[in-house]
C-alpha cells in the first residue's frame, strides 16, 4: 500500500518534465532525483528500529517517483525522435515473418 506515493510521485514528475522540456538534460536531472531518493531510502532503513513501518519509506518513495517521472517523460520523445523511417519498416517486416 505504501507504493501509492511512488505512483503519485511519478505523476508529479511527468507534469514537472513537461515544464522542463524533452531533453537529455531533463533526463539527467530526473536520474539525479532518483539517486537522491534511493539514498533517502537507504538512510531510512539504516535508522529503522523495532517499531519500523513501511509507511516511513513513503517520502523517499515519492522522491524516487518524481525522479522516475522526470526521467521517463522525455525518454520516449528522444528515442522515437532518433528512429528513422527505414528502421520502422524493418520492425514491421520482422513482425510479419
One Martini backbone bead per residue (centre of mass of N, CA, C, O) as a GRO file, in nm:
protein
   97
    1UNK     BB    1   0.052   0.065  -0.015
    2UNK     BB    2   0.316   0.260  -0.012
    3UNK     BB    3   0.331   0.286  -0.342
    4UNK     BB    4   0.155   0.535  -0.400
    5UNK     BB    5   0.379   0.751  -0.383
    6UNK     BB    6   0.522   0.667  -0.640
    7UNK     BB    7   0.289   0.722  -0.838
    8UNK     BB    8   0.245   1.017  -0.763
    9UNK     BB    9   0.534   1.105  -0.827
   10UNK     BB   10   0.519   1.039  -1.131
   11UNK     BB   11   0.303   1.242  -1.202
   12UNK     BB   12   0.460   1.489  -1.109
   13UNK     BB   13   0.703   1.436  -1.296
   14UNK     BB   14   0.558   1.459  -1.567
   15UNK     BB   15   0.471   1.751  -1.525
   16UNK     BB   16   0.758   1.866  -1.478
   17UNK     BB   17   0.878   1.777  -1.756
   18UNK     BB   18   0.710   1.968  -1.931
   19UNK     BB   19   0.855   2.228  -1.817
   20UNK     BB   20   1.157   2.135  -1.895
   21UNK     BB   21   1.160   1.939  -2.122
   22UNK     BB   22   1.284   1.750  -2.400
   23UNK     BB   23   1.581   1.623  -2.260
   24UNK     BB   24   1.878   1.510  -2.145
   25UNK     BB   25   1.885   1.696  -1.900
   26UNK     BB   26   1.619   1.600  -1.777
   27UNK     BB   27   1.711   1.308  -1.737
   28UNK     BB   28   1.945   1.379  -1.544
   29UNK     BB   29   1.777   1.507  -1.325
   30UNK     BB   30   1.599   1.257  -1.267
   31UNK     BB   31   1.832   1.069  -1.189
   32UNK     BB   32   1.923   1.237  -0.944
   33UNK     BB   33   1.655   1.208  -0.789
   34UNK     BB   34   1.658   0.904  -0.766
   35UNK     BB   35   1.922   0.888  -0.609
   36UNK     BB   36   1.824   1.053  -0.364
   37UNK     BB   37   1.592   0.856  -0.292
   38UNK     BB   38   1.772   0.609  -0.239
   39UNK     BB   39   1.930   0.734  -0.009
   40UNK     BB   40   1.679   0.778   0.170
   41UNK     BB   41   1.610   0.481   0.198
   42UNK     BB   42   1.873   0.392   0.330
   43UNK     BB   43   1.854   0.586   0.573
   44UNK     BB   44   1.586   0.477   0.681
   45UNK     BB   45   1.683   0.182   0.723
   46UNK     BB   46   1.927   0.250   0.910
   47UNK     BB   47   1.714   0.395   1.129
   48UNK     BB   48   1.576   0.152   1.207
   49UNK     BB   49   1.344  -0.011   1.417
   50UNK     BB   50   1.116  -0.209   1.573
   51UNK     BB   51   0.877   0.018   1.477
   52UNK     BB   52   0.876  -0.030   1.186
   53UNK     BB   53   0.736   0.120   0.888
   54UNK     BB   54   0.665   0.136   0.552
   55UNK     BB   55   0.565   0.439   0.558
   56UNK     BB   56   0.850   0.570   0.603
   57UNK     BB   57   0.916   0.545   0.280
   58UNK     BB   58   0.729   0.746   0.128
   59UNK     BB   59   0.900   1.003   0.077
   60UNK     BB   60   1.123   0.855  -0.084
   61UNK     BB   61   0.933   0.736  -0.300
   62UNK     BB   62   0.838   1.006  -0.410
   63UNK     BB   63   1.114   1.096  -0.513
   64UNK     BB   64   1.154   0.861  -0.706
   65UNK     BB   65   0.898   0.916  -0.875
   66UNK     BB   66   0.975   1.193  -0.975
   67UNK     BB   67   1.233   1.104  -1.120
   68UNK     BB   68   1.098   0.899  -1.309
   69UNK     BB   69   0.911   1.099  -1.452
   70UNK     BB   70   1.137   1.288  -1.558
   71UNK     BB   71   1.287   1.063  -1.718
   72UNK     BB   72   1.048   0.928  -1.899
   73UNK     BB   73   0.912   1.153  -2.062
   74UNK     BB   74   1.161   1.218  -2.271
   75UNK     BB   75   1.244   0.936  -2.372
   76UNK     BB   76   1.041   0.894  -2.607
   77UNK     BB   77   1.119   1.142  -2.775
   78UNK     BB   78   1.417   1.067  -2.816
   79UNK     BB   79   1.389   0.781  -2.935
   80UNK     BB   80   1.174   0.841  -3.160
   81UNK     BB   81   1.343   1.074  -3.292
   82UNK     BB   82   1.579   0.860  -3.385
   83UNK     BB   83   1.397   0.731  -3.571
   84UNK     BB   84   1.360   0.575  -3.870
   85UNK     BB   85   1.193   0.471  -4.141
   86UNK     BB   86   1.362   0.214  -4.194
   87UNK     BB   87   1.345   0.106  -3.903
   88UNK     BB   88   1.036   0.074  -3.899
   89UNK     BB   89   1.015  -0.130  -4.140
   90UNK     BB   90   1.182  -0.360  -4.012
   91UNK     BB   91   0.985  -0.425  -3.777
   92UNK     BB   92   0.748  -0.505  -3.957
   93UNK     BB   93   0.887  -0.741  -4.106
   94UNK     BB   94   0.961  -0.909  -3.850
   95UNK     BB   95   0.661  -0.957  -3.758
   96UNK     BB   96   0.566  -1.107  -4.037
   97UNK     BB   97   0.753  -1.381  -4.008
   0.00000   0.00000   0.00000
